[in-house]
Amino acid sequence: MTEKLKTLRDSAGMRWTALLLLALAMFCSYIFMDILSPIKDLMMLPTDQGGRGWDSTAFGTMQGAETFLNVFVFFLIFAGIILDKMGVRFTAVLSGVVMLFGAGIEYYAISDAFIGSSLEAWFTTHLNYIPGFDELGVSPFYEGMPASAKLAAIGFMFFGCGTEMGGITVSRGIVKWFKGRETALAMGSEMALARLGVATCMIFSPFFAKLGGQVDVSKSVAFGVVLLCIALIMFVVYFFMDKKLDAQTGEAEEADEPFKVSDIGKILSSLGFWLVALLCVLYYSAIFPFQKYAVNMLQCNLTLTPGTGFWAGNTVTIIQYIIMLVVAAGAFASNFSKQKAKKWGLMGLAIVALIVYCWMGYMRGTAETIFAVFPLMAVAITPILGNMVDHKGKAASMLMIGSLLLILCHLTFAFVLPMFKGNAVGGVIVAYVTILVLGASFSLVPAALWPSVPKLVDEKIIGSAYALIFWIQNIGLWLFPLLIGKVLDNTNPELVAAVKDGTMTAAEASVSYDYTWPLIMLAALGVAALIIGLILKFVDAKKHLGLEEPNIKPEA
């Protein structure tokens, strides 16, 4: 066997090391992406109480700004061209630099240094009207938007450019290192690890915001900035590893054929590509924007009693996070164990640790620790699903199942969870089960959708194909955080009025929203995704796109 190991790519250890570097970088970016999500209620507090005085509209507009440049300045299209022209390693490092730059701006916007500065005064009186964008109703700012939210939105725009560039680069890098091997398993494993960033964010963002017994939301953002420094280091290490691979294979980093505008035409002429892209935007629009409001939704629907003593301290946060890592590591490792006893032993450990984790979340009585279980089911089953797609196929069928679960979960949050208001134990159980099922739904998409793209387009333009899908996806990721914020304020006018006239504090209002209509809107996206999934399966059967076929063909 050793004579076959001619390059780093032929070594399973080196392939998975390259994957680990890329996954760790995306893990850090996922943390920063949602760094403000679990502290929405704190962001609504006045500045003298450690918040920034944002309402739901300001919060949603700022969160939606992440994808503004990607969508309306077509940055993601350029990112795909850069990836195809300059290669994986250059684009990876560039994405790390851009992410860190944007995060630095956002940190300054939310820091105490910005309060009372001349820059704050400038942002207060400017960017209230953007010609063209205001007329189209797509401006990333509006009159009356807090100055800190405006500057944070600008920083988040740059971060969004970097993280989406990083996303398409990682996908292309995995194809490069794993083509003809465990492509779906690798993509699923990368996303499973990266999505642990969501849980990490949910646990540690409030932890840092309240560190020292006084609320300071800028500490959470500073935590995220430090992690993005680590992400950049991961990309730099990958740079040298990837360079050595090309030296061994004799491949040039640039595409053998230069990028042509006609390449985009080739991609857009594929019906399969369009169906996958539409399914992607519908599905992800019902997930990522929801993450930004999920903690606040739970705060508004659950009867939570914050723990005291040990349960309110910092030590329990660390312990719970360690238990979460045991859940993730045990569940993930069980997928790769060939011995039955060891496999089920690891899975049993993960289940016990998950039960302990959920109990601790209940005892702590905080919504963020409850929602943090969201990615754990994905970590457990994404490798299983990826391995199934590699060896059994059925990618299109998985996408349909994921859409069905998505609809079920959002409708449960909208109509079933509010029925348990006042029932502390029952509400938390319903929340945990629904969140875990949503996590399972979330794992179906990366395991099935992303590995299908190489079957739809030529290898030379995979980077551009991923960029186009991400661009279409970003339209939803820009629109729906903004829409959720607006719908919340418009369907809860009594709360907005009560805060303005002083009959209710911002803290009281932040946990009193009725989330029914935003959740119905997200469930409707799931219905549309299910319809597209059905069409995709029909087209695949008719045109033989190969989406239901395994990635690894059995040897003749």
N, C-alpha and C positions, 0 to 999 in steps of 0.2 A: 504493500500500500504506500510505503514512503516515497517511492519513485514518482508517484502521481502528485505529490505535494510540491508542485513547481512554483507556486506563487502564494502570497499571503492569503489570497482568496480561497485557495484549495485547503487551507487549514481551518477547521471548524472553530478552533480557539481564537484565531486571529479575526475571522469573520465576525464572531460574536463580540470580540473586543471592540471592533470598529462600531458595531451596532450599539454597544454600551456607551461609548463616547457620545454618539449622536443622541441617544435616548436621554442621557443625563443632561445634555444641553437643553433639550426640549422639556425635560422635567422642570428645570429652573425657569424656563420661559412660561410654562403653564402656571407656575406659582405667581409670577408677576402679572400675568394676564387677568387673574381674578383676585388680585391682592386687595382690592377695595370691596369685593362682593360680600364677604362675611361681616363687614363693618359699615354697611349702608346706613344702619340706624345711628351709628356714631358720626358718620359724615353729615347727618342732618342736624347735629347739635351745633349751637353757636360757637364761634371761635374761642370765646372765653371759657368754654367748657371742653375744649380740645377737639371739637369738630370743625366743620367749615360752612355750616349753614346751607347745605344744598337741599333742595326738595327732590322729589322723584323725577321730575322733568329734567332738572340739571344733572342728576346722577345718570339717568338714561342717555341723555345727549352726550355727556362726556364718555360714557362707556361705549356708545356706538361710534365715537370718533376714531376708535382703534383701526377701523377698516376704511376710513374716509379716503385717504390718499390711494389706497389699493384699488378702490372702486372708481373714484371720480377723476383721478390723475393717471389711472391705469398702471400704477406702479407694479402690480403683480405681473402684468403682461411683460413689462420691461425686465422684471426679475427672472421670468422664465427664459427670456432671450439671453440675459446675462448668464444664466445657468447653462444653457446650451452652448453659448460661445466660450465662456471662461472656465466651465467645469465645476465639479462638486466642491472641491476644497476651497477655491477662491471665494465662491459664493457663500460657503458656510461661515468663513471668517468674517466676510463682509456683513452677513446677517447678524452675527454676534455683536459687531461694532455698532450697527444701527440700533439694535435693541437697547444696548447700554446707553447710547446717546439719548434716545427718547425717554428712557426710564429716569435718567438724570434730570431732564426737564420736568418730568412729572413730580419727582421728589421735591424739587425747588418750589413748584407751584403749591404744594400741600404743606411745605415746611413753614415754621414760624417766621423765617427770614423774609418770606414773600409778603406777609401781613404788614400793611402800612408802608410798603416800599413804593417808590415812584413807578415801578413796573406794574404794581397792582392798580395804581391810579390810572395808568395808561389803558390797561385791559378793561377797567370798569367803563371807560368812556369810548372805547374803540371796539371794533369787531361786532358791533350790534347789528350791522347790516352788511351783507356780502352780496354785491351786485350779481345778478344771474342766479346764484345759488338760492337766494331768498325767494326769488320769483318761482323757481322750480320746487321750492319747499324742501330742499336737501342741504341747507346750510348747517355746518357743524356748530354754529353759535346762534344765539338769539338775544334780543334786547332784554336786559334784566338778568341774564345769566351771570352768576358769580364770577369775579375775575379769576379766582383760583381754579374754577372749573374750566374756564376758557384756556388758560395756560396748560393745565393738566391734560386737556383734550389735545392740544398741539403735541405735547410730549407723547401721549398715547398713540397719536397718529404715526409718529416716527417709530415707536416701539412696534406698532402693528405692521409697518412695512418690514421691519427686521424679522419679526416672528413668523410672518407668512412666507417670507423669502426662505427662512430657516426650514419651514414645514415642507415646501416643495423640494428643497435641497436634500433634506433627510430622506424623503421618498425616493428621489433619484439616486442617492447614495446607497440605499438598501437594494434597489434594483441592480446597481452596479456590482455590489458585493455578493448578492444572493441569487442572481438570475440563474434559473435552471436548478435551483436548490430550494431551500425552505423560505421562499419569498413571503408568502402570506403569514407563516409563523413568525418570521422576523418582523414584518410590519405590525402584526398584532402584538408581539412582545414589546416592541418600541413604544407603541401607544399605551400599552398597559403600564409600563414604567413611567412614561411621561405623565399619564393621568393620575399617578400618585401625587403629582404636584397639586392637583385640585384638593385632595385630602389634606396635604401639608399646608396649603394656603388656608383652608377652613379652620384648621387647628391653631396655626401660629400667627395669622394676621391679627385676630382679636387679642392673642397673647401679648404680642409686641405693642399693640395699640393701648393696652391697659397696664403695661409693665410699669412697676413703680407705684401702682395705686392711683395713677392719674391718667386720664385719657389724653393721648397724643397720637392722632392718626398718621402723622408723618413717620413714626417709628416703623409702622408696618411697611410703608413704601421703601424705607431705607433697607429693611430686611430683604426685600425683593431686589433692590439694586445690587446688594452684595452677591446674591445668588446669580445675577446676570453676569457679574465678573467671573464667576466660576464657569458659567456656560461658555463664555468667550475662551477661557482656558481649554475647555473640552474640545472646542472647534479647532483651536490651534494644534493640539495634540493630534487630532484626526487629520489635519492638514499634512503633517509629516508622514503619517501612516499611509494615507492615500497616495502621497507622492511616491513612496517606496513601491506600492503596488503597481503604479504606472511604469516605474522604472523596470520592474520585473516583466511586465506584460508587453512593454514596448508601445503601449497605447498613448496617444497624445491626450492631454487634458481637454483640449478643444474638440468639438465635434468634427468628424472626418469631413462632413459636408457643411459649409457655412450656412448659417441661418438665413432663410428667405421668407419674405412676407407670405409667399404662397404656402408655406408650411402651415400657417394658421388656417388658411382656407381648407387644407387637407383635413385638419382636425375638425373644423366646424361642419364639414360635409358628412361627418359620421353620425348617423342617427343614434347608434349605441352610445357615443360620447355625450350627446345632448341629454339622453335619458339618464345616464349616470350623473351628469352635472346637475340636472334638475332635482334628482333624488337627493343629491348631496346638499344642495342649498336648502331644500325643504326640511330635511332631517336635522342638519346642524343648526338651522335657525330655531328649531324647537328645543335644542339642547343648550348650546353655549349662552344665548341670551338668558335662558332660564336660570343657568348657574349664577348669573350676576344678581338675581333676585331671590334665589331659592331660600337662602337663610332668612331673609326678611319675610318671605311667604310663610315659613315655619313659625317665625316669631308671632305672626298675626293669626295663626290658626291653632297653635298648640298652647295648652295650659302648662307653662313651665315655671318651676320654682327653683331659682338659682341656688346651688349648693352653698353650704357654709363650711367654715373650718378647712379641713383637708381638701374637700371638694371644690373650694373656691381658690385654692392656692396655685402656685406655679408648678409645684412638684407633680401634681396630678396630670398636668398638661404633658409633661415629658413622659410620664409613665404610660399615659394613654397613647401617645404617639409611638412609643416602642412596641406596645401591644398591636397597634395598627400595622407596623412593619412586620411583626410576626405573622399576622393574618396574610399580608401580601406575599411575604417570602415563602410561607408554607404552601399557600395555594398555588403560587407560581411554580415553585420547585416541584410540586407533585406532578405537574404536567410532563416533566422531563425524566422522572424516575422510572426505570424499567422493571424494578422489583415491586411486585404487588404489595407486599407488606410495608415497604418503605413509602410507596405511593399513597396508600390509604392512611398510613400513620401521619404523613405530612398534611394530608387533607383533613384528618381528624383534629390535628393540632390547630390548623387554620380555623376550623369551625368553632372549636372551644374558645380560641382567642377572639373570634368575632363576637361570640356571645358575651364574653367579658367586656370587650370594647363597647358594645351596645349598652350593657348595664351601666358602665362608667359614664357614658354619655347621658343616660337618664338621670343618674345621680348628680351629675354636674348641672343639669337643667339648662343647657345652652343649645340654641338651635344650630350653631355652627358645628358643634361636635357631633350632632345627630346627622347633619347632611354630609359630614366628612366620610361616611361609609359609602357614598356614591360610587367612587371609582374602584372599590374593593372587589365587587363582583366582576367588574371588567378585568381586573388583574387576574382573577381566578380562571375565567373562562375564555378570554381572548386568545391565549395560546392554543387552547383546545379547538376553538373555531378556526383559527388560522391553520392549524395542522390538518383539520378536516378539509378546508378549501384546497390545501396543497395536495392531499391524497384522494379526496372523494369529490371535490367540486361543490356544487349547489350554492354558489355565491348569490345568484339572483333570488333564490328562495330565502336565504338568510336575510337579505335586505327587506323582504316583505314581512318576515317575522319580527324584525326589529321595529318596523313601522307600526305593526299591530300593538306591540308592547308599549311603544311610545304613546299611542292614543289612550290606551288603558290607564297608564300612569298619570297623565295630565288630567284626565277626567276624574280619577280618584282624588287627586289633589284638589280639584275644583269643587267636587260635590260630596265625597265621602269624608275626607279629613275634617272639614268644618263641623260635621255632625258629632265629632268627638271633642269639641270645644268644652272644656270643663272636666273631661275625663282624662286625667294626666297619663295614666298607664296605657289606656286604649289608644289615645291619640299618638303617643310615641311609637307604639307597636305598628299602627297603620303607616306612620311616616317611615319607619325603618324598612318595612317590607316593600313599600312602594318605591323608595329610593334605591333599594338593592335591585329590584326588577328593572328600574330605569337604567341602572348601571349595566345590567345584562343586555338591555337593548342597545346601549351605547357601544358595547363591545362587538356587536354584530357588524357594524358598519366598517370600522377599520380593517377587520379581518376579511371582509368580503368585498368591499368597494374598491379600496386603493390598489390591491393586487390585480384587479380586473382591468385597470387602465392600460397596462402594457399589451393587453390582448386587443385593444381597440385602435391603437396608433402605432406608427413606426417607432422603433427604438431611438432613432436619431432625434426625434422631437418629443420625447417623453417629458422633458423638462417644461416645454411650452404647453403640453397638454395638461400637466399638473397645474401649471400657472393659470391656465384658462379656467379650470375647474375651481381652483382656489379663488379666482377673481369673481366668478359667478356666486360661489359660496359666500364671499365677503359682502356681496350686496345684501344678503339676508342678515349677516352678522352686524352690518351697519344699521339696517333698518329696524330690526326687532327689539334691541335694547331701548332704542328711542321710542318705539311704539308702546312697549310695555310701560315705560315711565309715563307717557302721555295718557294712556288708557287708565293707569292707576289714579292719576290726578283727576281725570275727567269723570271717572266712575266713583270717586270718593270726594266730591266737592265739599262736603261738610267738614272733612278733615283739613283741607286746604284753607277753608274760611275760618275754622276754629283756631288754627295756628296764627293766621293774620290778625284776628281780633283779640288774641291773647287768652281765649277761654280754654285752650289746650296747649301744652308745651310741645315742642318739636319731638322730644323723647317719647311722649305719650302717643303722638300721632304716628310716629314711625313704626309702631307695633300694632296699629289698629286698622290697617288697610284691608279691604275686601278684594281678594285676588281672583275672584271667579271669572271675570271677563278676559283678563290676560291669559289665564290657563285654558279657557275655551278656544282662544285664538291659537295657542300653541298646539292644542289637540287637533284643530282644523289643519294645521301644517302636516301633522301625522297622517291624516286622512288623504291629503293630496300626495304625500310620499308613498302611501300604500298603492294608490292608483297608478303612479308612475312605475312602481315596482312590478305591478301586474303587467303593464305594457312592456316593460323591459324583458320580463320573462318570456312573453309572447314573441317579441322581436328576436330574442336570443334563439328561441326554438326554430323560428322561421329562417333566420339569416345565418345561423350557426356561428355566432360570435365567440362561443367557447366559454361563456360565463358560468355555465353549469358543469363544465369539465374541470378535472383536477389540474393544478399547476405542474405537478410532477408526474410525467407520463411513465407508466410501467415499461421497463425495458423489454424489447421483443425477444 
